[in-house]
Amino acid sequence: MITSGKVHYRRSRLSAVLVVSGLLICTAAWGGQLQLRSGTTITGKISYKRQTKQYVVTTKEGNQLQFGEGQVRAVRLPMPEGYKQAKKNVERKNYGGAIAGLEKIVKTHHKLYWDMQAKVLLAEAYFGARRAAKALDLCEELLGDRSIRVPARINRLYLEALIADEQFEKADEQIVRIIGSGPRAAAAAAQIFRGNLLMEQEKYHEALVKGYLRTVELYRDVAAVQPEALFLTAKCLVAMDKKQEAAAFRKRLLEEFPRSEYAKKMRGGK
């Protein structure tokens, strides 16, 4: 029986593990767990072979066990060095300080759980650093991987990057897809992005009717999107030189969602 726990190996044995025909690409920390679809959990040193698409577990007894991707349900590893700081940098909008560390984790932890976590943060960092093309490529990679559950913010980030890159047609295709197949909350958020897309093209009336105002009126039950929709409705009306109508939506935002970030922006004159 293989038990969990922190395992220590001599340096000579570690060196041997790193060389398996030059195929191992990652040297994750000791104490990793590989959960098989059969229900078994194996603890040890976990690496991944790119060429053969296999996971290798070196147990505390020094045995090397290999498993194909189809046999593995999940991989659990300790948090890699640098991930926590990189995450803080992204949260603090220090995108330049996060990118190099996240790129390293993506490379060293390929198929070892933390690569996906790092990619989500890296997409945000690329976009924040105005590297829209890099952000787009990474978002498309994440959204195209059916084996993982992608956070909802990646859909949002992808649309923002498409609009920033002026790929309006592709952005509209994604919006239609989300509205047609996503949950109601996602559809409401997509309506807002339709407004953003049309605003970027200076199609103010369409942005109002097909995007912002549509969200305000038809998705009142989705409270999470209402502050943003009200804020942008008012902003769009100002762009259309309809200041009196805009004032009504500003008032509604301040009365109904006084603690929202959009109410704060409104008070700040944005």
Rosetta blueprint (number, residue, H / E / L):
1 M L
2 I L
3 T L
4 S L
5 G L
6 K L
7 V L
8 H L
9 Y L
10 R L
11 R H
12 S H
13 R H
14 L H
15 S H
16 A H
17 V H
18 L H
19 V L
20 V H
21 S H
22 G H
23 L L
24 L E
25 I L
26 C L
27 T L
28 A L
29 A L
30 W L
31 G L
32 G E
33 Q E
34 L E
35 Q E
36 L E
37 R L
38 S L
39 G L
40 T L
41 T E
42 I E
43 T E
44 G E
45 K E
46 I E
47 S E
48 Y E
49 K E
50 R L
51 Q L
52 T L
53 K L
54 Q E
55 Y E
56 V E
57 V E
58 T E
59 T L
60 K L
61 E L
62 G L
63 N L
64 Q E
65 L E
66 Q E
67 F E
68 G E
69 E H
70 G H
71 Q H
72 V E
73 R E
74 A E
75 V E
76 R E
77 L L
78 P L
79 M L
80 P L
81 E L
82 G L
83 Y H
84 K H
85 Q H
86 A H
87 K H
88 K H
89 N H
90 V H
91 E H
92 R L
93 K L
94 N L
95 Y H
96 G H
97 G H
98 A H
99 I H
100 A H
101 G H
102 L H
103 E H
104 K H
105 I H
106 V H
107 K H
108 T H
109 H L
110 H L
111 K L
112 L L
113 Y L
114 W H
115 D H
116 M H
117 Q H
118 A H
119 K H
120 V H
121 L H
122 L H
123 A H
124 E H
125 A H
126 Y H
127 F H
128 G H
129 A L
130 R L
131 R L
132 A H
133 A H
134 K H
135 A H
136 L H
137 D H
138 L H
139 C H
140 E H
141 E H
142 L H
143 L H
144 G H
145 D L
146 R L
147 S L
148 I L
149 R L
150 V L
151 P L
152 A H
153 R H
154 I H
155 N H
156 R H
157 L H
158 Y H
159 L H
160 E H
161 A H
162 L H
163 I H
164 A H
165 D L
166 E L
167 Q L
168 F H
169 E H
170 K H
171 A H
172 D H
173 E H
174 Q H
175 I H
176 V H
177 R H
178 I H
179 I H
180 G H
181 S H
182 G L
183 P L
184 R H
185 A H
186 A H
187 A H
188 A H
189 A H
190 A H
191 Q H
192 I H
193 F H
194 R H
195 G H
196 N H
197 L H
198 L H
199 M H
200 E H
201 Q L
202 E L
203 K L
204 Y H
205 H H
206 E H
207 A H
208 L H
209 V H
210 K H
211 G H
212 Y H
213 L H
214 R H
215 T H
216 V H
217 E H
218 L H
219 Y L
220 R L
221 D L
222 V L
223 A H
224 A H
225 V H
226 Q H
227 P H
228 E H
229 A H
230 L H
231 F H
232 L H
233 T H
234 A H
235 K H
236 C H
237 L H
238 V H
239 A H
240 M L
241 D L
242 K L
243 K H
244 Q H
245 E H
246 A H
247 A H
248 A H
249 F H
250 R H
251 K H
252 R H
253 L H
254 L H
255 E H
256 E H
257 F L
258 P L
259 R L
260 S L
261 E H
262 Y H
263 A H
264 K H
265 K H
266 M H
267 R H
268 G L
269 G L
270 K L
